[in-house]
Amino acid sequence: MASPTIPSSADNADTLQSKLSFIHRYYLLLKAHYFLFFAAFGIFIPIVNITLRSRGLSNIELSYLNIAIPFLILFTNPLMSYIADLSRRYKLTFNCVYIITAIACASLLVAPSVKSRNIQADMIRDENLNHILDFCASQELATKCASRTECGCTYKASCNFIDERNHEINNQMQSFSFNFSMKSKNIHKDVKDITEQRACGIEYQVPIDDDIKQNRNNPSFNRSLSRGSSSRLAACEITCSIAHFCHGPRSSGQTRLIVLYSGLFVIGNNFLTNSIPLGAAIGFNSLHRADLFGKQRFWGTIGFGTAAYTASLLYKYFQTDYVYFIMFCIASVACMIVTCFIRIQPDRKKRRSTVDEIIIQKNDDLNRGNKKNRSQFKMLEILPLLKKIDVIIFFSLIIVWGMSFAVLEPYLYLYIDEIAPCQSHIIIGRMSIVSAISEVIAFFSAGRLLKLFGTNLSSVIILLAFSVRFGGYYYIRLPYLLPCMEIMHFFNFGILLILIFQQADSFAPPGLSGTLQSLSLGLCFGLGKGIGLIISSFIYTTLEQRLLFLIFAIFNLICAIIYGIYFLISRKNSNKSIEHNTSNIIVESDTKSNEEPLLVSSIENKSDNQIDK
């Protein structure tokens, strides 16, 4: 009888090496997934609102569209992740959601512009201003093209003289044209009543004597100009050399196009945001240790910054939106292909059932009266968390952070397009690359910083970073210096995102980690951002645009002070309680003595994290 073969140390080493190679290969796929997904994200998000405004949508319409999305995300984010958790089909759920996203976003980038009629104006003779153009147009007319003079934008009037005797076009001098400026201090603007304002806007009276000097050298022009017996001399059409900055009432049948833009915008942005927690769930369920997530996810940040900056450079060279369309399509298709080959850990679900969790599960069942069919109502296990003060404070902070993100997107990009319209794409690209670098550094140092400062002090720092960032946007007047403020993205997104994921994962009941993470992101980028957008849209459209950043800088500073005071009081009370009850407290070996009481999960809710480590 042959003796059994005993594996040698060399065989064991080869087996271990093959396993490590296998794991490393799938981790490369996960890195590629995050890089490509956030590359598509970075290509689309920074310029979508600027693109829609150039297609003929107004600031008010853009505000309404952006307000609708966060409240939709609040419900769809947890729903999509719950479906993924329940079905365990993370990759399939992600690709189904993302293919809808890609179609909507790509269509939005190539959809036709909203058509509108030219602005109708009258050239009249005024006793005080001599010759003027009298017309009615939107409030933005005086700034949109005038601010883009460096880009080559000019105002042009194409006019026809009027024969007062025959009420026909004068045959001796049929037409003439001239360029004029809207920067003159002599421009008179009268706001019409509410009924007329909806259809027209503001009545402008622009002096044009200096602009028609070149035509005064023509004797025929002078005769036609002096022949008119009334104040109305010519009928004109006003256009801009760059389309959609000078437009009158919209052409008929454009409502369908506005509805199309609205649908594509809402669907694309909503499902694109839904894909973020689904991608995080893929990462957590494909890694053998949860603490490795940040090392994979930071490649997404590199993809975001690199793609956004590269797209801005290519746009500067080609001057066409097809640059964004082509790059977005390539990144999206590659992302979905790579995602199909990522390997989900097969024993991930089994590792959820430990002895401690079974005991906790039984205790929860007894407290709820041994409810039947718990698997059918598993999502309801999140509701008892709302009774815990640390969870309530955590969710409140998330909402405040979400309100601050509403200022960054879309109003920061729209503001940059206002103050530096000819360089807005390249400035936004530079801001994206600076924020990406800051975020990458944050992902590498987030774990250490959160351990060093704790979740409470880190939360205060995040609020102060928002305040400094918004203060910089308000006080910095030179647009090319604005990218410097994106260094605060280190705290405002990098540290913030890891903090949210870790805290949600520690609070979550067994098997609902991805669901609670999605709920947390839904509160941040859904409810919080929705509330912030309502406030921001009012400030941006009715008050001075720069004032929006000052208001939110003060708001975050006040929140930091309030939360800091509450944290200190809670910590002081907790220390007193520990001194009087040390005999009743069991300190586990892995518990730090200086850990704060607030926002630190209870032992039963840490079970998922302990298993993954």
C-alpha positions as CSV (number, residue, x, y, z in Angstrom):
1,M,0.0,0.0,0.0
2,A,1.5,3.3,-1.1
3,S,2.0,5.9,1.6
4,P,0.2,9.2,1.3
5,T,2.1,12.0,-0.3
6,I,2.9,14.9,2.1
7,P,2.9,18.3,0.4
8,S,6.3,19.8,0.6
9,S,7.0,23.4,1.7
10,A,7.7,24.3,-1.9
11,D,4.3,23.0,-3.0
12,N,2.7,25.1,-0.2
13,A,4.6,28.1,-1.4
14,D,3.5,27.6,-5.0
15,T,-0.1,27.2,-3.9
16,L,0.1,30.4,-1.8
17,Q,1.7,32.3,-4.6
18,S,-1.0,31.2,-7.1
19,K,-3.7,32.3,-4.7
20,L,-2.1,35.7,-4.2
21,S,-1.7,36.0,-8.0
22,F,-5.4,35.1,-8.4
23,I,-6.5,37.7,-5.8
24,H,-4.2,40.4,-7.2
25,R,-5.7,39.9,-10.7
26,Y,-9.2,40.4,-9.5
27,Y,-8.1,43.4,-7.4
28,L,-6.7,45.0,-10.6
29,L,-10.2,44.5,-12.2
30,L,-11.7,46.3,-9.2
31,K,-9.3,49.2,-9.6
32,A,-10.1,49.4,-13.3
33,H,-13.8,49.4,-12.5
34,Y,-13.5,52.4,-10.2
35,F,-11.1,54.2,-12.5
36,L,-13.4,53.9,-15.6
37,F,-16.7,54.5,-13.7
38,F,-15.5,57.8,-12.0
39,A,-13.7,58.8,-15.3
40,A,-17.2,58.8,-16.9
41,F,-18.5,60.6,-13.9
42,G,-15.8,63.3,-14.1
43,I,-16.4,63.8,-17.9
44,F,-20.2,64.3,-17.5
45,I,-21.0,66.0,-14.1
46,P,-18.8,69.1,-14.2
47,I,-20.1,70.4,-17.5
48,V,-23.6,69.1,-17.7
49,N,-25.3,72.3,-16.3
50,I,-23.1,74.6,-18.4
51,T,-23.9,72.5,-21.5
52,L,-27.6,72.7,-20.9
53,R,-27.5,76.5,-20.4
54,S,-25.7,76.8,-23.7
55,R,-28.5,74.8,-25.3
56,G,-31.1,77.4,-24.3
57,L,-32.2,76.4,-20.8
58,S,-32.5,79.2,-18.3
59,N,-31.0,79.4,-14.8
60,I,-34.5,79.0,-13.3
61,E,-35.1,75.8,-15.4
62,L,-31.8,74.4,-14.4
63,S,-32.5,75.1,-10.7
64,Y,-35.8,73.2,-10.9
65,L,-34.2,70.2,-12.6
66,N,-31.4,70.1,-10.0
67,I,-33.8,70.4,-7.1
68,A,-35.9,67.4,-8.3
69,I,-33.0,65.0,-8.4
70,P,-31.8,64.8,-4.8
71,F,-35.3,63.9,-3.4
72,L,-35.6,61.2,-6.0
73,I,-32.1,59.9,-5.0
74,L,-33.3,59.7,-1.4
75,F,-35.7,56.9,-2.3
76,T,-33.9,55.2,-5.2
77,N,-30.5,54.9,-3.6
78,P,-31.5,52.6,-0.7
79,L,-34.0,50.8,-3.0
80,M,-31.3,49.8,-5.6
81,S,-28.8,48.7,-2.9
82,Y,-31.5,46.8,-1.1
83,I,-32.3,44.9,-4.3
84,A,-28.6,44.2,-4.7
85,D,-28.3,43.0,-1.1
86,L,-31.4,40.9,-1.4
87,S,-30.5,39.2,-4.7
88,R,-26.7,39.1,-4.2
89,R,-26.5,40.2,-7.8
90,Y,-24.3,43.2,-7.3
91,K,-22.6,43.2,-10.7
92,L,-25.9,42.6,-12.6
93,T,-27.7,45.3,-10.7
94,F,-24.9,47.8,-11.3
95,N,-24.7,47.1,-15.0
96,C,-28.5,47.3,-15.4
97,V,-28.6,50.6,-13.6
98,Y,-25.5,52.0,-15.4
99,I,-26.6,51.1,-18.9
100,I,-29.7,53.3,-18.4
101,T,-27.4,56.0,-17.0
102,A,-25.1,55.8,-20.0
103,I,-27.9,56.1,-22.6
104,A,-29.5,59.0,-20.8
105,C,-26.3,61.0,-20.2
106,A,-24.9,60.4,-23.7
107,S,-28.2,61.4,-25.3
108,L,-28.2,64.6,-23.2
109,L,-24.8,65.6,-24.6
110,V,-25.9,65.4,-28.2
111,A,-29.6,66.4,-28.0
112,P,-30.5,69.4,-30.2
113,S,-30.6,72.9,-28.9
114,V,-33.8,74.7,-27.9
115,K,-34.9,76.8,-30.9
116,S,-35.9,80.4,-30.3
117,R,-36.8,83.4,-32.4
118,N,-34.6,86.4,-32.8
119,I,-35.2,89.4,-30.6
120,Q,-37.3,92.0,-32.3
121,A,-36.3,95.6,-31.8
122,D,-37.2,99.1,-33.0
123,M,-34.7,101.8,-33.9
124,I,-36.3,105.0,-32.7
125,R,-35.4,108.7,-32.3
126,D,-35.3,109.9,-28.7
127,E,-35.2,113.5,-27.5
128,N,-32.6,112.8,-24.8
129,L,-30.6,109.8,-26.2
130,N,-31.0,110.6,-29.9
131,H,-31.0,107.2,-31.7
132,I,-31.6,104.1,-29.6
133,L,-32.6,100.5,-29.9
134,D,-35.8,99.7,-28.1
135,F,-36.6,96.0,-27.4
136,C,-37.7,93.5,-24.8
137,A,-35.6,90.5,-23.8
138,S,-34.5,88.4,-20.8
139,Q,-32.6,89.9,-17.9
140,E,-29.4,87.9,-18.8
141,L,-29.1,89.5,-22.3
142,A,-27.0,92.4,-21.0
143,T,-24.4,90.0,-19.5
144,K,-24.3,86.7,-21.3
145,C,-22.6,87.9,-24.5
146,A,-20.9,91.0,-23.0
147,S,-19.0,88.8,-20.6
148,R,-17.9,86.6,-23.5
149,T,-16.2,89.3,-25.6
150,E,-12.9,87.5,-25.2
151,C,-14.5,84.5,-26.8
152,G,-15.6,86.5,-29.8
153,C,-19.2,87.2,-28.8
154,T,-20.7,90.4,-30.2
155,Y,-24.2,91.9,-30.3
156,K,-25.5,92.5,-33.9
157,A,-28.6,94.4,-35.1
158,S,-29.9,93.7,-38.6
159,C,-32.3,96.5,-39.5
160,N,-34.7,97.6,-42.3
161,F,-35.8,101.2,-42.7
162,I,-39.6,101.8,-42.5
163,D,-41.4,103.9,-45.1
164,E,-43.9,105.8,-43.0
165,R,-46.0,106.9,-46.0
166,N,-46.6,103.5,-47.5
167,H,-46.0,101.4,-44.4
168,E,-43.5,99.3,-46.4
169,I,-39.8,98.7,-46.5
170,N,-38.0,101.7,-48.0
171,N,-36.7,100.7,-51.4
172,Q,-34.0,103.3,-51.5
173,M,-32.2,101.9,-48.5
174,Q,-33.3,98.4,-47.9
175,S,-31.3,97.3,-45.0
176,F,-28.2,97.9,-42.8
177,S,-26.5,96.2,-39.9
178,F,-24.2,97.2,-37.1
179,N,-22.6,95.8,-34.0
180,F,-23.4,97.4,-30.7
181,S,-22.3,97.2,-27.0
182,M,-24.3,96.4,-23.9
183,K,-21.7,97.8,-21.6
184,S,-22.8,101.4,-21.9
185,K,-23.9,103.0,-18.6
186,N,-26.7,104.8,-20.5
187,I,-28.7,101.6,-21.0
188,H,-32.1,102.0,-19.6
189,K,-34.0,98.9,-18.3
190,D,-37.6,98.9,-17.3
191,V,-39.1,95.8,-15.7
192,K,-42.5,95.1,-17.2
193,D,-45.5,93.9,-15.2
194,I,-45.9,90.3,-14.3
195,T,-48.0,89.3,-17.3
196,E,-45.7,90.9,-19.9
197,Q,-42.6,89.8,-18.0
198,R,-43.4,86.1,-18.4
199,A,-43.5,86.5,-22.2
200,C,-40.9,89.2,-22.7
201,G,-38.7,90.1,-19.7
202,I,-37.1,93.5,-19.5
203,E,-37.5,96.5,-21.8
204,Y,-34.1,97.8,-22.9
205,Q,-33.2,101.1,-24.5
206,V,-29.7,101.1,-25.8
207,P,-28.0,104.2,-27.3
208,I,-26.5,103.4,-30.7
209,D,-25.2,106.7,-32.1
210,D,-21.5,105.7,-31.7
211,D,-22.3,102.3,-33.2
212,I,-23.8,103.6,-36.4
213,K,-21.1,106.1,-37.2
214,Q,-19.7,104.0,-39.9
215,N,-23.1,104.0,-41.7
216,R,-23.4,107.8,-41.4
217,N,-20.7,108.1,-44.1
218,N,-23.3,106.7,-46.6
219,P,-25.4,109.5,-48.0
220,S,-28.3,107.0,-48.7
221,F,-28.3,106.0,-45.1
222,N,-28.5,109.6,-44.0
223,R,-31.4,110.4,-46.3
224,S,-33.3,107.3,-45.1
225,L,-32.6,108.2,-41.5
226,S,-33.9,111.7,-41.9
227,R,-37.0,110.7,-44.0
228,G,-38.9,109.1,-41.2
229,S,-41.6,111.4,-39.9
230,S,-42.2,109.5,-36.6
231,S,-39.9,108.4,-33.9
232,R,-39.9,104.8,-35.2
233,L,-37.2,104.6,-37.9
234,A,-36.4,100.9,-38.5
235,A,-37.3,97.4,-37.6
236,C,-34.4,95.3,-36.4
237,E,-33.5,91.8,-35.3
238,I,-30.9,91.3,-32.6
239,T,-28.6,88.3,-32.6
240,C,-25.3,87.2,-31.0
241,S,-22.3,85.8,-32.8
242,I,-22.5,82.9,-30.2
243,A,-25.8,81.2,-30.3
244,H,-28.3,81.1,-27.4
245,F,-27.0,84.1,-25.6
246,C,-29.3,86.4,-27.5
247,H,-32.7,84.8,-27.9
248,G,-36.3,86.0,-27.9
249,P,-39.4,83.9,-27.3
250,R,-39.0,80.2,-28.0
251,S,-40.2,78.8,-31.2
252,S,-43.4,76.7,-31.3
253,G,-43.0,73.0,-30.4
254,Q,-40.0,73.4,-28.1
255,T,-41.9,72.2,-25.0
256,R,-41.3,68.6,-26.1
257,L,-37.6,69.3,-26.2
258,I,-37.6,70.9,-22.8
259,V,-39.5,67.8,-21.4
260,L,-36.9,65.6,-23.2
261,Y,-34.0,67.5,-21.6
262,S,-35.7,67.3,-18.2
263,G,-36.3,63.5,-18.4
264,L,-32.8,62.7,-19.6
265,F,-31.2,65.0,-17.0
266,V,-33.2,63.6,-14.1
267,I,-32.8,59.9,-15.2
268,G,-29.1,60.3,-16.0
269,N,-28.1,62.1,-12.8
270,N,-30.3,60.0,-10.6
271,F,-29.1,56.6,-11.8
272,L,-25.5,57.8,-12.0
273,T,-25.7,58.7,-8.3
274,N,-27.4,55.3,-7.6
275,S,-24.4,53.6,-9.2
276,I,-22.0,55.0,-6.6
277,P,-23.2,52.9,-3.6
278,L,-23.7,49.9,-5.9
279,G,-20.0,50.2,-6.9
280,A,-19.1,50.4,-3.2
281,A,-21.1,47.3,-2.5
282,I,-19.2,45.5,-5.3
283,G,-15.9,46.6,-3.6
284,F,-16.9,45.5,-0.1
285,N,-18.2,42.1,-1.3
286,S,-15.3,41.3,-3.5
287,L,-12.5,42.1,-1.0
288,H,-11.4,39.7,1.7
289,R,-10.9,42.6,4.1
290,A,-13.1,45.7,4.3
291,D,-10.2,47.9,5.2
292,L,-8.8,47.4,1.7
293,F,-11.7,49.3,0.1
294,G,-10.0,52.7,0.2
295,K,-7.0,51.4,-1.6
296,Q,-9.2,50.3,-4.5
297,R,-11.6,53.3,-4.4
298,F,-8.9,55.9,-4.7
299,W,-8.4,54.8,-8.3
300,G,-11.8,56.2,-9.0
301,T,-10.7,59.5,-7.8
302,I,-7.7,59.4,-10.1
303,G,-10.0,58.5,-13.0
304,F,-12.3,61.4,-12.1
305,G,-9.6,64.1,-12.0
306,T,-7.6,62.8,-15.0
307,A,-10.7,62.4,-17.3
308,A,-12.2,65.8,-16.3
309,Y,-8.9,67.7,-16.9
310,T,-8.2,65.8,-20.2
311,A,-11.7,66.5,-21.5
312,S,-11.3,70.2,-20.7
313,L,-8.0,70.3,-22.7
314,L,-9.5,68.5,-25.6
315,Y,-12.6,70.8,-25.5
316,K,-10.3,73.8,-25.6
317,Y,-8.6,72.5,-28.7
318,F,-11.7,71.2,-30.6
319,Q,-14.4,73.5,-29.2
320,T,-17.2,70.9,-29.5
321,D,-19.3,69.0,-27.0
322,Y,-18.7,65.8,-29.0
323,V,-15.4,65.6,-27.1
324,Y,-17.3,64.9,-23.9
325,F,-19.8,62.5,-25.7
326,I,-17.0,60.3,-27.2
327,M,-15.0,60.1,-24.0
328,F,-18.1,59.4,-21.9
329,C,-19.2,56.6,-24.2
330,I,-15.7,54.9,-24.2
331,A,-15.4,55.1,-20.5
332,S,-18.9,53.8,-19.9
333,V,-18.7,50.8,-22.2
334,A,-15.2,49.8,-20.8
335,C,-16.5,50.1,-17.2
336,M,-19.5,47.8,-17.8
337,I,-17.2,45.2,-19.5
338,V,-14.7,45.2,-16.7
339,T,-17.4,45.0,-14.1
340,C,-18.6,41.7,-15.5
341,F,-15.2,40.0,-14.6
342,I,-15.0,41.2,-11.0
343,R,-15.2,38.2,-8.6
344,I,-17.6,38.5,-5.6
345,Q,-16.4,36.5,-2.6
346,P,-18.5,33.3,-2.5
347,D,-18.3,33.0,1.3
348,R,-19.2,36.6,2.0
349,K,-22.8,35.8,2.9
350,K,-21.8,32.8,5.1
351,R,-19.4,34.9,7.1
352,R,-22.3,37.0,8.3
353,S,-23.5,34.2,10.5
354,T,-21.3,34.1,13.5
355,V,-22.1,33.0,17.0
356,D,-22.3,36.5,18.3
357,E,-24.6,37.6,15.6
358,I,-26.9,34.6,16.2
359,I,-27.2,35.5,19.8
360,I,-27.9,39.1,18.9
361,Q,-30.4,38.0,16.3
362,K,-32.3,35.9,18.9
363,N,-32.3,38.8,21.4
364,D,-33.7,41.1,18.7
365,D,-36.4,38.5,17.9
366,L,-37.4,38.3,21.6
367,N,-37.6,42.1,21.9
368,R,-39.8,42.3,18.8
369,G,-42.1,39.6,20.0
370,N,-40.7,36.8,17.8
371,K,-42.0,38.2,14.6
372,K,-42.5,35.8,11.8
373,N,-41.2,36.0,8.3
374,R,-38.3,38.3,9.3
375,S,-36.6,37.7,6.0
376,Q,-39.5,39.4,4.2
377,F,-39.2,42.5,6.4
378,K,-35.4,42.6,6.8
379,M,-35.1,46.2,5.8
380,L,-37.3,47.2,8.8
381,E,-34.4,46.3,11.1
382,I,-32.9,49.7,10.3
383,L,-35.8,51.5,12.0
384,P,-34.7,50.7,15.6
385,L,-31.4,52.6,14.8
386,L,-33.4,55.8,14.7
387,K,-33.9,55.6,18.5
388,K,-30.2,55.9,19.2
389,I,-28.8,59.3,19.8
390,D,-25.4,58.6,18.1
391,V,-27.2,57.5,14.9
392,I,-29.5,60.5,15.0
393,I,-26.6,62.9,15.3
394,F,-24.7,61.0,12.5
395,F,-27.7,61.3,10.2
396,S,-28.1,65.0,11.0
397,L,-24.5,65.7,10.1
398,I,-24.9,63.9,6.8
399,I,-27.8,66.2,6.0
400,V,-25.7,69.3,6.8
401,W,-22.9,68.0,4.6
402,G,-25.4,67.3,1.8
403,M,-26.7,70.9,2.0
404,S,-23.1,72.1,1.5
405,F,-22.6,69.8,-1.6
406,A,-25.6,71.6,-3.2
407,V,-23.5,74.7,-3.4
408,L,-20.6,72.9,-5.1
409,E,-22.8,71.3,-7.7
410,P,-24.1,72.9,-9.8
411,Y,-23.9,76.5,-8.6
412,L,-20.1,76.7,-8.3
413,Y,-19.7,75.6,-11.9
414,L,-22.4,78.0,-13.1
415,Y,-20.7,80.8,-11.1
416,I,-17.4,80.1,-12.7
417,D,-19.0,80.2,-16.1
418,E,-20.4,83.6,-15.2
419,I,-17.1,85.2,-14.1
420,A,-14.8,83.5,-16.5
421,P,-16.9,82.2,-19.4
422,C,-14.1,81.9,-21.9
423,Q,-12.0,79.9,-19.5
424,S,-14.7,78.1,-17.5
425,H,-14.0,74.6,-18.9
426,I,-10.3,74.7,-18.3
427,I,-10.7,76.2,-14.8
428,I,-13.2,73.5,-13.9
429,G,-10.8,70.9,-15.3
430,R,-8.0,72.3,-13.1
431,M,-10.3,72.3,-10.1
432,S,-11.2,68.7,-10.8
433,I,-7.6,67.6,-10.9
434,V,-6.7,69.4,-7.7
435,S,-9.7,68.0,-5.9
436,A,-8.8,64.5,-7.2
437,I,-5.2,64.7,-5.9
438,S,-6.5,65.9,-2.5
439,E,-9.0,63.1,-2.4
440,V,-6.4,60.4,-3.3
441,I,-4.2,61.6,-0.4
442,A,-7.3,61.5,1.8
443,F,-8.1,57.9,0.9
444,F,-4.6,56.8,1.9
445,S,-4.6,58.7,5.2
446,A,-8.3,58.5,6.1
447,G,-8.0,55.4,8.4
448,R,-5.1,56.9,10.3
449,L,-6.7,60.3,10.7
450,L,-10.0,58.9,11.8
451,K,-8.2,56.8,14.4
452,L,-6.1,59.8,15.5
453,F,-8.8,62.4,15.7
454,G,-11.9,60.2,16.2
455,T,-15.1,60.6,14.3
456,N,-16.4,63.5,16.3
457,L,-13.4,65.8,15.9
458,S,-13.1,64.7,12.3
459,S,-16.7,65.8,11.7
460,V,-15.9,69.3,13.2
461,I,-12.9,69.6,10.9
462,I,-15.0,68.7,7.9
463,L,-17.5,71.5,8.7
464,L,-14.6,74.0,9.2
465,A,-13.1,72.9,5.8
466,F,-16.5,73.6,4.1
467,S,-16.5,77.1,5.8
468,V,-12.9,77.9,4.6
469,R,-13.7,76.6,1.1
470,F,-16.8,78.7,0.6
471,G,-15.1,81.7,2.2
472,G,-12.4,81.4,-0.4
473,Y,-14.9,81.3,-3.3
474,Y,-16.4,84.5,-1.9
475,Y,-13.3,86.5,-1.3
476,I,-11.1,85.3,-4.2
477,R,-11.8,87.5,-7.2
478,L,-9.3,86.0,-9.6
479,P,-10.8,82.9,-11.3
480,Y,-7.5,81.2,-11.9
481,L,-6.8,81.1,-8.2
482,L,-10.1,79.2,-7.4
483,P,-8.5,75.8,-7.9
484,C,-6.4,76.4,-4.7
485,M,-9.5,76.1,-2.6
486,E,-10.1,72.5,-3.9
487,I,-7.4,71.4,-1.4
488,M,-10.3,71.4,1.1
489,H,-11.7,68.5,-0.9
490,F,-9.3,66.4,1.2
491,F,-11.7,66.8,4.1
492,N,-15.0,67.6,2.3
493,F,-15.1,64.4,0.3
494,G,-12.2,62.1,1.0
495,I,-12.3,61.9,4.8
496,L,-16.1,62.5,4.7
497,L,-16.9,59.6,2.4
498,I,-14.8,57.1,4.3
499,L,-16.3,58.3,7.6
500,I,-19.8,57.7,6.2
501,F,-19.0,54.3,4.8
502,Q,-17.3,53.1,8.0
503,Q,-19.9,54.5,10.4
504,A,-22.8,53.1,8.3
505,D,-21.1,49.7,8.1
506,S,-20.7,49.6,11.8
507,F,-24.2,50.7,12.6
508,A,-25.8,48.3,10.1
509,P,-27.7,45.2,11.2
510,P,-26.3,41.9,9.8
511,G,-26.7,41.7,6.1
512,L,-27.8,45.3,5.6
513,S,-24.5,47.0,5.4
514,G,-24.9,48.1,1.8
515,T,-28.4,49.2,2.4
516,L,-27.5,51.5,5.3
517,Q,-24.5,52.9,3.4
518,S,-26.9,53.7,0.5
519,L,-29.4,55.2,2.9
520,S,-26.6,57.4,4.3
521,L,-25.6,58.5,0.9
522,G,-29.2,59.1,0.1
523,L,-29.6,61.4,3.1
524,C,-26.4,63.2,2.0
525,F,-26.9,63.6,-1.7
526,G,-30.7,63.2,-1.6
527,L,-32.5,64.9,1.3
528,G,-29.6,67.1,2.4
529,K,-28.6,68.2,-1.1
530,G,-32.3,68.8,-2.0
531,I,-32.8,71.1,0.9
532,G,-29.5,72.9,0.1
533,L,-30.5,73.3,-3.6
534,I,-33.8,74.9,-2.6
535,I,-32.0,77.4,-0.5
536,S,-29.2,77.9,-3.0
537,S,-31.5,78.4,-6.0
538,F,-33.3,81.2,-4.1
539,I,-30.1,82.9,-3.2
540,Y,-28.4,82.4,-6.6
541,T,-31.4,83.6,-8.7
542,T,-32.6,86.5,-6.5
543,L,-29.6,87.8,-4.6
544,E,-26.0,88.4,-5.6
545,Q,-24.4,85.1,-6.8
546,R,-21.3,85.5,-4.8
547,L,-23.3,85.9,-1.6
548,L,-24.3,82.3,-1.8
549,F,-20.8,81.2,-0.8
550,L,-20.6,83.6,2.1
551,I,-23.9,82.5,3.5
552,F,-22.9,78.8,3.5
553,A,-19.5,79.6,4.9
554,I,-21.1,81.2,7.9
555,F,-23.7,78.3,8.1
556,N,-20.9,75.7,8.3
557,L,-19.0,77.7,10.8
558,I,-22.1,77.9,13.1
559,C,-22.7,74.1,12.7
560,A,-19.1,73.4,13.6
561,I,-19.4,75.5,16.8
562,I,-22.7,73.9,17.8
563,Y,-21.5,70.4,17.2
564,G,-18.2,71.0,18.9
565,I,-19.9,72.3,22.0
566,Y,-22.3,69.4,22.0
567,F,-19.5,66.9,21.6
568,L,-17.5,68.4,24.5
569,I,-20.5,68.4,26.8
570,S,-21.3,64.8,25.9
571,R,-17.7,63.6,26.3
572,K,-17.5,65.4,29.7
573,N,-20.7,63.7,30.9
574,S,-19.5,60.3,29.6
575,N,-16.2,60.6,31.5
576,K,-18.1,61.4,34.7
577,S,-20.3,58.4,34.1
578,I,-17.3,56.2,33.6
579,E,-15.7,57.3,36.8
580,H,-18.8,56.4,38.9
581,N,-19.6,53.1,37.1
582,T,-16.2,51.6,36.4
583,S,-17.2,48.4,38.1
584,N,-20.1,47.8,35.7
585,I,-18.1,48.4,32.5
586,I,-16.3,45.6,30.7
587,V,-13.5,47.0,28.5
588,E,-12.7,44.8,25.6
589,S,-9.1,44.3,24.5
590,D,-9.5,46.2,21.3
591,T,-11.3,49.2,22.8
592,K,-9.2,52.5,23.0
593,S,-9.3,54.4,26.2
594,N,-9.6,57.7,24.6
595,E,-12.4,56.8,22.2
596,E,-15.3,59.3,22.1
597,P,-18.8,58.2,23.2
598,L,-20.6,60.0,20.4
599,L,-20.9,58.4,17.0
600,V,-19.2,55.2,18.2
601,S,-21.3,52.2,17.4
602,S,-22.5,49.7,20.0
603,I,-20.9,46.3,20.2
604,E,-23.7,44.5,18.6
605,N,-23.5,46.8,15.6
606,K,-19.8,46.3,15.1
607,S,-20.2,42.6,14.2
608,D,-19.9,43.1,10.5
609,N,-16.7,45.1,10.8
610,Q,-15.2,42.5,13.1
611,I,-15.9,39.7,10.8
612,D,-14.4,41.5,7.8
613,K,-11.1,42.3,9.5
